[in-house]
Amino acid sequence: MSMEYVYTQGDILIEPYAFLKILELKIVKKINDHGKFYIKGIISEEISDDYVEKTGSYNIIKASLKDDKENITEIFKGIVTNISIDTFNNVRILEIEAQSQTFLMDLEKKSRSFQGEYLTYEEIFNDINKIHNAQMIDYVTNSKTIDNMIVQYNETDWEFLKRLASHFNTVLIPECRLDGTKYYIGDDGPSTVYELDEFNYSVNKGIKEYKLKSREGSYELNDMNFVSYEVVTNKILNSLTSVAFKGRKLLICKSEFTLVKGVLFNKYILKDKDGAKVKKLFNENISGVSLEGYILDVTKDLVKVSLKIDAYSNTKETTIWLLYSTVFSSPDGTGWYCMPEIGDAIRLYFPDNIESNAYAISSVNLQSSNSSKRSDPSIKSIGTKYGKKIIMRPGAIDVISGNNSMCLSDNGGISINSNKSISMSGSSVNISGGYVSISGGGGVTISQNGAKLKIKDDIVMSGGKINTQ
């Protein structure tokens, strides 16, 4: 392809559609967005409506240019997204819209989690690429690990990957000329620098963009980073290509390829490297969301959780430790310590748009195997799977441990029951009351050092000295 060759309408090749004359052509390529293609032209009267009727969900359209030396250069290859034929006075007009094949990654909203202390960004990108049989060239992640957990929540794969790229203040660049779904993460740094003339251009400074990005403070900026140029030229260049313009090294952030009066022109938006960076993106949809899950493991005040959005496929090895929210806790360790059991249902709560701030909280009520335990709101209870219970009824409190129980009743007083021994001990034990009754079916023994009173059918008293009155 000659950089200086001026392409005209007759140099345009479109496959598999046959145009007699191309009336309009526009190709827009923008960082972080799918390449977009539009063509309108006259087709033969002999062509029926088959072009429309036979176009399916994955039909490919290809646009190329042929120069004066018969060199062929592909400028767009993508998925047809809309096609129509209009007929006026026997003149048939075909219109086609298409997008780069990365468009296929931007159709379905999904939710899932990615967890792991050593999980890298590259691994996440590769996992998603496998789903779409996509390929990428990664210039920026360099095996960096994530911040313990990243959650894709109600996002398409393309939206999610754009957000991941923004963690490096960079963008995704769709490949719009090759077969298959392909894209780049960031630019390749040092590369060929193309010269652009200064005859047809305009200049702009994005003051608002500068103020918004400078507040984030993740990298140094000045207002000159947001001076951009709009340049019109016949040269055909790709997104984030380095160009020299007005004594500055700039990057192509957007290109519009259009047919104007039979001649093809490119309009480029140029920014410097820092001006082309993007601020870190967040998923605002996740703020305040609670995700269902169950406990995989527990230690201290931490839990590992398997989530419903992952089809409960998580394991101890693929999950991270998360804080569990207790009813009350203080720095000195006092308060309420009541951790869930393995297998218990919980919720993973996201207080804001930063996934690493998530923590586990208690679950909503699940259908119990014994619904009577949760049928009366006036009765409060705490229970474990080991048979330990505290039941607070309107007129009493029951403390139960297996076959042992203690009841504190407003009307009946205190009763203690056990099928084992009951022991009371202390430096001083005082039992007093208007009436005290002590009974034993097998006998009663009262002893103090060498003195003893034993009641078993008969009364036997023994000691160094016995006084009776």
C-alpha positions as semicolon CSV with decimal commas, in nm:
position;residue;x (nm);y (nm);z (nm)
1;M;0,000;0,000;0,000
2;S;0,136;0,338;-0,098
3;M;0,112;0,593;0,184
4;E;0,079;0,879;-0,065
5;Y;-0,162;0,719;-0,311
6;V;-0,501;0,894;-0,328
7;Y;-0,772;0,630;-0,330
8;T;-1,097;0,693;-0,515
9;Q;-1,434;0,527;-0,545
10;G;-1,308;0,293;-0,818
11;D;-1,040;0,152;-0,589
12;I;-1,291;0,014;-0,335
13;L;-1,350;-0,363;-0,331
14;I;-1,643;-0,504;-0,132
15;E;-1,700;-0,876;-0,072
16;P;-1,926;-1,066;-0,108
17;Y;-2,160;-0,789;-0,230
18;A;-2,146;-0,650;-0,585
19;F;-2,201;-0,274;-0,620
20;L;-2,240;-0,096;-0,952
21;K;-2,163;0,233;-0,782
22;I;-2,075;0,319;-0,424
23;L;-2,259;0,630;-0,306
24;E;-2,147;0,646;0,057
25;L;-1,878;0,477;0,263
26;K;-1,778;0,536;0,624
27;I;-1,550;0,339;0,855
28;V;-1,506;0,457;1,215
29;K;-1,238;0,312;1,442
30;K;-1,219;0,435;1,799
31;I;-1,022;0,307;2,096
32;N;-1,231;0,107;2,345
33;D;-1,511;0,069;2,089
34;H;-1,597;-0,168;1,809
35;G;-1,503;-0,070;1,457
36;K;-1,811;0,046;1,265
37;F;-1,875;0,022;0,891
38;Y;-2,144;0,172;0,668
39;I;-2,185;0,150;0,291
40;K;-2,459;0,257;0,053
41;G;-2,461;0,195;-0,318
42;I;-2,642;0,095;-0,634
43;I;-2,669;-0,273;-0,722
44;S;-2,787;-0,449;-1,036
45;E;-3,158;-0,478;-1,106
46;E;-3,100;-0,848;-1,159
47;I;-3,003;-0,897;-0,797
48;S;-3,308;-1,017;-0,606
49;D;-3,375;-0,974;-0,236
50;D;-3,144;-1,269;-0,163
51;Y;-2,879;-1,034;-0,026
52;V;-3,116;-0,952;0,259
53;E;-3,290;-1,286;0,298
54;K;-2,972;-1,495;0,303
55;T;-2,774;-1,271;0,541
56;G;-2,746;-1,446;0,878
57;S;-2,625;-1,355;1,224
58;Y;-2,259;-1,415;1,145
59;N;-2,217;-1,300;0,785
60;I;-1,886;-1,130;0,715
61;I;-1,834;-0,824;0,495
62;K;-1,487;-0,734;0,372
63;A;-1,367;-0,399;0,236
64;S;-1,034;-0,358;0,055
65;L;-0,848;-0,100;-0,151
66;K;-0,649;-0,152;-0,471
67;D;-0,379;0,097;-0,565
68;D;-0,228;0,178;-0,904
69;K;0,017;-0,111;-0,869
70;E;-0,261;-0,366;-0,806
71;N;-0,164;-0,397;-0,439
72;I;-0,462;-0,501;-0,225
73;T;-0,500;-0,362;0,128
74;E;-0,779;-0,478;0,358
75;I;-0,931;-0,190;0,553
76;F;-1,225;-0,359;0,726
77;K;-1,362;-0,705;0,796
78;G;-1,657;-0,747;1,029
79;I;-2,003;-0,883;1,112
80;V;-2,304;-0,754;0,919
81;T;-2,545;-0,602;1,174
82;N;-2,805;-0,450;0,940
83;I;-2,883;-0,481;0,569
84;S;-3,161;-0,339;0,352
85;I;-3,253;-0,291;-0,015
86;D;-3,471;-0,003;-0,133
87;T;-3,602;0,029;-0,489
88;F;-3,688;0,364;-0,651
89;N;-3,780;0,381;-1,021
90;N;-3,610;0,046;-1,078
91;V;-3,290;0,168;-0,910
92;R;-3,193;-0,073;-0,631
93;I;-3,006;0,079;-0,336
94;L;-2,823;-0,155;-0,097
95;E;-2,729;-0,032;0,253
96;I;-2,514;-0,234;0,491
97;E;-2,400;-0,170;0,847
98;A;-2,134;-0,382;1,015
99;Q;-1,914;-0,392;1,323
100;S;-1,579;-0,547;1,407
101;Q;-1,602;-0,904;1,531
102;T;-1,533;-0,792;1,888
103;F;-1,901;-0,695;1,871
104;L;-1,977;-1,063;1,945
105;M;-1,823;-1,017;2,291
106;D;-2,065;-0,735;2,369
107;L;-2,404;-0,904;2,339
108;E;-2,481;-1,082;2,667
109;K;-2,476;-0,944;3,022
110;K;-2,302;-1,183;3,259
111;S;-2,215;-1,218;3,628
112;R;-1,926;-1,419;3,776
113;S;-1,635;-1,382;4,013
114;F;-1,261;-1,417;3,968
115;Q;-1,080;-1,490;4,294
116;G;-0,726;-1,578;4,390
117;E;-0,424;-1,427;4,558
118;Y;-0,204;-1,522;4,262
119;L;-0,460;-1,486;3,981
120;T;-0,328;-1,263;3,701
121;Y;-0,511;-1,025;3,471
122;E;-0,377;-1,221;3,176
123;E;-0,544;-1,539;3,305
124;I;-0,880;-1,361;3,327
125;F;-0,845;-1,225;2,973
126;N;-0,754;-1,573;2,847
127;D;-1,051;-1,735;3,024
128;I;-1,292;-1,498;2,853
129;N;-1,114;-1,521;2,517
130;K;-1,165;-1,899;2,517
131;I;-1,542;-1,850;2,535
132;H;-1,539;-1,641;2,216
133;N;-1,246;-1,814;2,045
134;A;-1,084;-1,470;2,054
135;Q;-0,718;-1,373;2,036
136;M;-0,536;-1,079;2,189
137;I;-0,197;-0,913;2,199
138;D;-0,127;-0,787;2,551
139;Y;0,121;-0,501;2,584
140;V;0,051;-0,394;2,943
141;T;-0,052;-0,650;3,208
142;N;0,292;-0,812;3,247
143;S;0,170;-1,098;3,470
144;K;0,031;-0,857;3,730
145;T;-0,202;-1,018;3,985
146;I;-0,548;-0,889;4,074
147;D;-0,647;-0,739;4,410
148;N;-0,775;-1,072;4,550
149;M;-1,115;-1,056;4,380
150;I;-1,275;-0,901;4,071
151;V;-1,645;-0,949;3,999
152;Q;-1,810;-0,923;3,661
153;Y;-2,164;-0,818;3,752
154;N;-2,432;-0,752;3,492
155;E;-2,165;-0,663;3,233
156;T;-2,091;-0,796;2,887
157;D;-1,751;-0,955;2,840
158;W;-1,640;-0,653;2,635
159;E;-1,751;-0,407;2,905
160;F;-1,575;-0,614;3,168
161;L;-1,249;-0,641;2,974
162;K;-1,251;-0,265;2,909
163;R;-1,279;-0,216;3,284
164;L;-0,985;-0,448;3,347
165;A;-0,775;-0,263;3,089
166;S;-0,856;0,064;3,266
167;H;-0,677;-0,070;3,576
168;F;-0,364;0,003;3,372
169;N;-0,508;0,335;3,242
170;T;-0,515;0,185;2,894
171;V;-0,770;0,072;2,635
172;L;-0,880;-0,213;2,411
173;I;-0,822;-0,176;2,037
174;P;-1,033;-0,400;1,810
175;E;-0,857;-0,552;1,511
176;C;-1,085;-0,463;1,219
177;R;-0,895;-0,613;0,925
178;L;-0,823;-0,979;1,005
179;D;-1,028;-1,296;1,035
180;G;-1,180;-1,381;1,371
181;T;-1,225;-1,189;1,695
182;K;-0,899;-1,012;1,776
183;Y;-0,797;-0,711;1,982
184;Y;-0,501;-0,540;2,147
185;I;-0,455;-0,428;2,507
186;G;-0,271;-0,096;2,500
187;D;-0,009;0,002;2,244
188;D;0,329;-0,153;2,173
189;G;0,531;0,145;2,293
190;P;0,828;0,219;2,063
191;S;0,716;0,181;1,702
192;T;0,740;0,340;1,361
193;V;0,644;0,709;1,370
194;Y;0,457;0,837;1,063
195;E;0,477;1,197;0,950
196;L;0,151;1,386;0,890
197;D;0,129;1,716;0,704
198;E;-0,016;2,029;0,867
199;F;-0,240;2,157;0,588
200;N;-0,585;2,041;0,701
201;Y;-0,635;2,029;1,076
202;S;-0,809;2,181;1,378
203;V;-0,694;2,197;1,740
204;N;-0,891;2,153;2,064
205;K;-0,816;2,145;2,438
206;G;-1,037;1,923;2,657
207;I;-1,050;2,127;2,979
208;K;-1,333;1,923;3,133
209;E;-1,160;1,594;3,053
210;Y;-0,839;1,727;3,209
211;K;-1,016;1,825;3,532
212;L;-1,191;1,489;3,562
213;K;-0,882;1,278;3,499
214;S;-0,648;1,491;3,709
215;R;-0,873;1,441;4,013
216;E;-0,813;1,069;4,001
217;G;-0,441;1,123;4,051
218;S;-0,326;0,780;3,931
219;Y;-0,071;0,939;3,695
220;E;0,072;1,287;3,639
221;L;-0,110;1,515;3,395
222;N;-0,101;1,871;3,272
223;D;-0,345;2,058;3,052
224;M;-0,121;2,018;2,745
225;N;-0,188;1,644;2,757
226;F;-0,545;1,725;2,653
227;V;-0,462;1,927;2,345
228;S;-0,594;1,719;2,055
229;Y;-0,572;1,765;1,680
230;E;-0,819;1,668;1,411
231;V;-0,624;1,601;1,091
232;V;-0,758;1,517;0,744
233;T;-0,526;1,319;0,519
234;N;-0,524;1,047;0,256
235;K;-0,288;0,829;0,463
236;I;-0,439;0,510;0,606
237;L;-0,318;0,435;0,959
238;N;-0,438;0,222;1,251
239;S;-0,560;0,317;1,599
240;L;-0,285;0,410;1,849
241;T;-0,033;0,438;1,566
242;S;0,242;0,689;1,653
243;V;0,254;0,998;1,432
244;A;0,468;1,311;1,425
245;F;0,259;1,627;1,396
246;K;0,354;1,989;1,473
247;G;0,674;1,877;1,639
248;R;0,498;1,640;1,881
249;K;0,477;1,262;1,899
250;L;0,106;1,176;1,914
251;L;-0,122;0,873;1,898
252;I;-0,426;0,812;1,678
253;C;-0,725;0,777;1,914
254;K;-0,998;0,781;1,651
255;S;-1,018;0,756;1,273
256;E;-1,301;0,817;1,026
257;F;-1,256;0,682;0,677
258;T;-1,508;0,848;0,440
259;L;-1,587;0,881;0,072
260;V;-1,619;1,249;-0,024
261;K;-1,702;1,335;-0,385
262;G;-1,551;1,010;-0,504
263;V;-1,225;1,050;-0,306
264;L;-1,136;0,862;0,013
265;F;-1,018;1,066;0,312
266;N;-0,910;0,981;0,665
267;K;-0,988;1,208;0,957
268;Y;-0,778;1,137;1,265
269;I;-0,805;1,254;1,627
270;L;-0,453;1,281;1,771
271;K;-0,355;1,296;2,140
272;D;-0,031;1,251;2,327
273;K;0,034;0,933;2,525
274;D;-0,090;1,065;2,862
275;G;-0,392;1,232;2,705
276;A;-0,488;0,899;2,545
277;K;-0,490;0,722;2,882
278;V;-0,822;0,646;3,049
279;K;-0,914;0,675;3,415
280;K;-0,987;0,362;3,613
281;L;-1,342;0,242;3,547
282;F;-1,576;0,101;3,811
283;N;-1,894;-0,102;3,786
284;E;-2,148;0,117;3,963
285;N;-2,413;-0,156;3,928
286;I;-2,249;-0,362;4,201
287;S;-2,274;-0,099;4,478
288;G;-2,515;-0,221;4,746
289;V;-2,559;-0,565;4,587
290;S;-2,571;-0,888;4,792
291;L;-2,477;-1,211;4,615
292;E;-2,602;-1,549;4,737
293;G;-2,352;-1,812;4,840
294;Y;-2,259;-2,070;5,100
295;I;-1,965;-2,121;5,334
296;L;-1,672;-2,332;5,212
297;D;-1,437;-2,275;5,506
298;V;-1,411;-2,073;5,828
299;T;-1,119;-1,945;6,034
300;K;-1,116;-1,675;6,305
301;D;-1,342;-1,399;6,163
302;L;-1,284;-1,498;5,797
303;V;-1,479;-1,717;5,556
304;K;-1,442;-1,863;5,209
305;V;-1,755;-1,850;4,997
306;S;-1,890;-2,034;4,693
307;L;-2,121;-1,805;4,495
308;K;-2,442;-1,870;4,306
309;I;-2,325;-1,650;4,014
310;D;-2,043;-1,905;3,964
311;A;-2,295;-2,192;3,970
312;Y;-2,141;-2,283;4,309
313;S;-1,833;-2,414;4,127
314;N;-1,586;-2,244;4,363
315;T;-1,353;-2,453;4,580
316;K;-1,136;-2,375;4,882
317;E;-0,836;-2,355;4,649
318;T;-0,996;-2,103;4,411
319;T;-1,145;-1,865;4,668
320;I;-1,003;-1,601;4,900
321;W;-1,060;-1,529;5,267
322;L;-1,330;-1,268;5,323
323;L;-1,426;-1,079;5,636
324;Y;-1,748;-1,191;5,803
325;S;-1,968;-0,921;5,954
326;T;-2,058;-1,003;6,316
327;V;-2,337;-0,835;6,513
328;F;-2,089;-0,645;6,729
329;S;-1,711;-0,639;6,750
330;S;-1,452;-0,409;6,905
331;P;-1,074;-0,379;6,863
332;D;-1,001;-0,539;7,203
333;G;-1,184;-0,856;7,102
334;T;-1,497;-0,803;7,311
335;G;-1,837;-0,832;7,153
336;W;-2,033;-1,099;6,974
337;Y;-1,840;-1,385;6,811
338;C;-2,074;-1,612;6,620
339;M;-1,929;-1,748;6,296
340;P;-2,129;-1,951;6,043
341;E;-2,071;-2,322;5,982
342;I;-1,939;-2,482;5,663
343;G;-2,234;-2,523;5,429
344;D;-2,435;-2,235;5,577
345;A;-2,602;-1,999;5,332
346;I;-2,472;-1,641;5,344
347;R;-2,464;-1,326;5,132
348;L;-2,159;-1,150;4,994
349;Y;-2,223;-0,777;5,031
350;F;-2,061;-0,500;4,824
351;P;-2,084;-0,167;5,011
352;D;-1,941;0,030;4,717
353;N;-1,804;-0,013;4,365
354;I;-1,470;-0,163;4,475
355;E;-1,491;-0,543;4,478
356;S;-1,208;-0,588;4,730
357;N;-1,422;-0,410;4,994
358;A;-1,682;-0,688;4,989
359;Y;-1,758;-0,886;5,306
360;A;-1,987;-1,173;5,400
361;I;-2,304;-1,111;5,599
362;S;-2,576;-1,331;5,747
363;S;-2,821;-1,502;5,520
364;V;-3,188;-1,444;5,461
365;N;-3,415;-1,709;5,613
366;L;-3,406;-2,038;5,425
367;Q;-3,680;-2,303;5,434
368;S;-3,607;-2,505;5,749
369;S;-3,657;-2,880;5,783
370;N;-3,845;-2,796;6,106
371;S;-4,058;-2,495;6,020
372;S;-4,214;-2,480;6,369
373;K;-3,885;-2,336;6,501
374;R;-3,942;-2,026;6,290
375;S;-4,319;-1,997;6,305
376;D;-4,368;-1,767;6,608
377;P;-4,204;-1,419;6,591
378;S;-4,242;-1,377;6,970
379;I;-3,996;-1,661;7,031
380;K;-3,627;-1,584;6,974
381;S;-3,372;-1,863;6,952
382;I;-3,005;-1,936;6,898
383;G;-2,904;-2,289;6,803
384;T;-2,609;-2,490;6,674
385;K;-2,590;-2,816;6,484
386;Y;-2,449;-2,976;6,803
387;G;-2,781;-2,953;6,988
388;K;-2,698;-2,639;7,188
389;K;-2,991;-2,395;7,210
390;I;-3,104;-2,081;7,388
391;I;-3,478;-2,019;7,351
392;M;-3,630;-1,691;7,472
393;R;-4,007;-1,726;7,509
394;P;-4,238;-1,448;7,633
395;G;-4,247;-1,597;7,986
396;A;-3,925;-1,795;8,011
397;I;-3,571;-1,861;7,892
398;D;-3,457;-2,217;7,816
399;V;-3,091;-2,317;7,795
400;I;-3,053;-2,663;7,641
401;S;-2,748;-2,881;7,581
402;G;-2,841;-3,230;7,471
403;N;-3,026;-3,395;7,764
404;N;-2,934;-3,114;8,001
405;S;-3,158;-2,810;8,042
406;M;-3,220;-2,509;8,259
407;C;-3,543;-2,310;8,253
408;L;-3,582;-1,961;8,401
409;S;-3,957;-1,905;8,417
410;D;-4,137;-1,589;8,524
411;N;-4,403;-1,800;8,698
412;G;-4,231;-2,130;8,779
413;G;-3,892;-2,008;8,896
414;I;-3,575;-2,191;8,799
415;S;-3,555;-2,558;8,713
416;I;-3,245;-2,760;8,621
417;N;-3,270;-3,107;8,465
418;S;-2,998;-3,352;8,364
419;N;-2,956;-3,723;8,304
420;K;-2,602;-3,685;8,440
421;S;-2,456;-3,541;8,760
422;I;-2,524;-3,181;8,865
423;S;-2,233;-3,018;9,046
424;M;-2,216;-2,685;9,233
425;S;-1,890;-2,563;9,386
426;G;-1,746;-2,239;9,513
427;S;-1,546;-2,082;9,793
428;S;-1,882;-2,013;9,957
429;V;-2,220;-2,150;9,848
430;N;-2,532;-2,006;10,017
431;I;-2,879;-2,155;9,974
432;S;-3,160;-1,971;10,149
433;G;-3,532;-1,932;10,120
434;G;-3,859;-1,934;10,305
435;Y;-3,879;-2,307;10,244
436;V;-3,587;-2,523;10,125
437;S;-3,646;-2,882;10,013
438;I;-3,367;-3,130;9,935
439;S;-3,467;-3,477;9,815
440;G;-3,283;-3,775;9,668
441;G;-3,436;-4,100;9,554
442;G;-3,125;-4,301;9,648
443;G;-3,026;-4,097;9,950
444;V;-2,895;-3,764;10,074
445;T;-2,549;-3,705;10,219
446;I;-2,430;-3,384;10,385
447;S;-2,062;-3,372;10,485
448;Q;-1,806;-3,122;10,619
449;N;-1,453;-3,242;10,681
450;G;-1,497;-3,541;10,919
451;A;-1,862;-3,472;11,007
452;K;-2,131;-3,637;10,798
453;L;-2,510;-3,670;10,788
454;K;-2,636;-3,956;10,571
455;I;-3,001;-4,017;10,501
456;K;-3,080;-4,346;10,329
457;D;-3,391;-4,509;10,472
458;D;-3,230;-4,438;10,814
459;I;-3,049;-4,131;10,945
460;V;-2,682;-4,182;11,030
461;M;-2,472;-3,904;11,184
462;S;-2,100;-3,929;11,243
463;G;-1,828;-3,690;11,360
464;G;-1,583;-3,608;11,635
465;K;-1,870;-3,462;11,840
466;I;-2,246;-3,471;11,777
467;N;-2,480;-3,225;11,944
468;T;-2,858;-3,273;11,925
469;Q;-3,137;-3,063;12,070
